[in-house]
Amino acid sequence: MKTTISDFIIAFFDLLEAEGRALRRNAMNVGYGLGFVMLAMLVAGVAVAFLLWGIYLLLLGWFSPPVTALLMSLLALLLALLLLGVARWLTR
């Protein structure tokens, strides 16, 4: 069986074509995954905002609006610091 250099070149380009299709498919999967993660982050942000707003409205019965706003800002800051700590712990 005789193979020529043209057979190797054709096989090489066939391999490149197959790998290019696999790369495109995997890139699309990564894109879809990132899109869903961004959507989940948006929904989670809205949920946290509603949670903080609900706690604010609950605390308005006991405190004045400026004090309640201060307490809610402190709660939001503590939540942000907690999430930062979790992120640092997960990325070690």
N, C-alpha and C positions, 0 to 999 in steps of 0.2 A: 504494500500500500504506500502510495507516494503522496506526501503532503508538501504543499508548496507554501511559500511565504504568504501568498494571497489567502490561503485557507486559514492561516493564523490571524491575519488581519480581519477577515470576515468574522471569525469566532470572537475576536476581541471586541469588535463593534456590536456583535450580538449580545455579548456579556454587558457592555456598557448600556445598551438599550434596556435590558432587563433590570439592571441595577438602577437606572434612571426612573423606571416605572415604580420600583419598590420605594425609592427615595421620595417620589411625588406622593405616593399613597401614605407613607409614614409622616411626611410633612403635613398633609391634610389632616391626619389623625391628631397630630400635635396641635394644629391650629384649632380644630374643633374642641379639643380638651381645654386649651387655654381660654377659648370663648366661654365654655361652660363654667370654668373656674371664675372668670370675671363676672359672669352673671350671678353666680352663687355669692360672690363677695358683695355685689350690689344689693342683693336681697338681704344678706346678713347685715349690711350697714343700715338698711331701712328698718330691719327688725330691731336693731340696737337703738336706733333713734326713737322708735315708738316705745320701746321699753323705758328709755330715759324720760321721755315725755310723760308716760303714764306715772312713773315714780314722782316726777315733778308735780303733776296734778294731785297726786295723793298727798304729798308733803305740803301743798298749799293750804290744806285744812289745819295744819299745826303751826306753820311758820309764815312769815311775811314773804311776798314775792322775791325781794332781793336776797334774803337768807336762803330761800329755797333754790334760787338760781345758783348761789354760791355752793350749796351742798351738792347740786347736780353737777356742777363743773368739777368739784372734787371727786365725785363718784366716776365721772367720765375719765378724769386723769388717772385714777387708780385702775380703772379697767384698761386703759391704754398701757400703763406700766406693766400690768399683769400679762397682757398680750405680748409686749416686748420681751418680757422675761421668758415666756413660753417659746417665742421665736428664737431667742438666743440659745435656749436649752436644746431645741430641736435641731439647730444648725451646727452643733458641736460635733 
